Amino acid sequence: MWLGSKEFRRYFGCYLNIKVINAIMVNLNVVDKNYTEMLRSLFELLGMSFEETTELQRQLLAAFSFGMLSRDSQDKKLPIEQAYENSRFMLIDIFGYSKVQASDFTDFLVNVASDRSIHSTIHVVIKRGEQGYVQFKGNKNLDLKNNIEEILNEVAKG
């Protein structure tokens, strides 16, 4: 079961349960923060700082990063709760979201990952993030940079 699966949504369908699990995870210090270097490298590859990005770019990069983390979680066979928390903390640590915003956006990304009809563009961005993870792990930095820039340029065109 992975972040975008229907089983995940069914299991975590109740927002209160997610809040309880989040509190337990944080208290147990289970959150894997090794993703920070991987995701910070996205900004370096693009040659821009976080502060230089627009809100739209941040949302696209967050969705792309979510895809990368989802693939990483699958590869590492992480428990769903930890994968969820990694995504939520990524939004807080890297993208500066509040805890509530991060929880809401993570819930949205989980739903979109499993149901393209919710938001087809973000769904594609998440899938491209999964490809980006493979590019990152294979040290294919130029391919990764092109992958991200193509997304940002296409969405900017409207």
Phi, psi and omega in degrees: 000127181238175188305325184266004186282154176295327178299320178298313181297321179295318181293320184253025184300331181270119182300324179298319178299321179297317180299317179296314180297318178303314181297318179296314182300315181295316181295328179275355179056046183270345187296130179271112181259015178291348179289342186305312181298317180301314185281328176295332179294337177299316179294320178297316179299323181280349180070030179223155176266164178304319183296337181276352183274153174275169178298320178298315178299320179297318180295319178294316178294325177294318178295319177299314179297322176301317177298318178298314180293324178298315179295319177299317180296320178296313181298323181272357182053045180287149173299148182304320182299320180289320178299318178298311181297320178301318179294316181296315180291331174300316180294328178282307186289315186269319189255359172074021177286152172288168180299319180293313178300317181296318178296315180296316182291323176297316177302315179300313182295322177300314180295316180295322181299328182262349182218096183304330185293341179293314179199095189298324181294311180295324177302314179296319179298319178298314179297322177293328175295323176298319175295322179298326177298316179297319178297317180298311181296331180270009182056034177264066187297322179295318177297319179296314179299314179297321178302310182292314182298323178299317179297309182299320181291318180296317181290325179296327179293332179091000000 
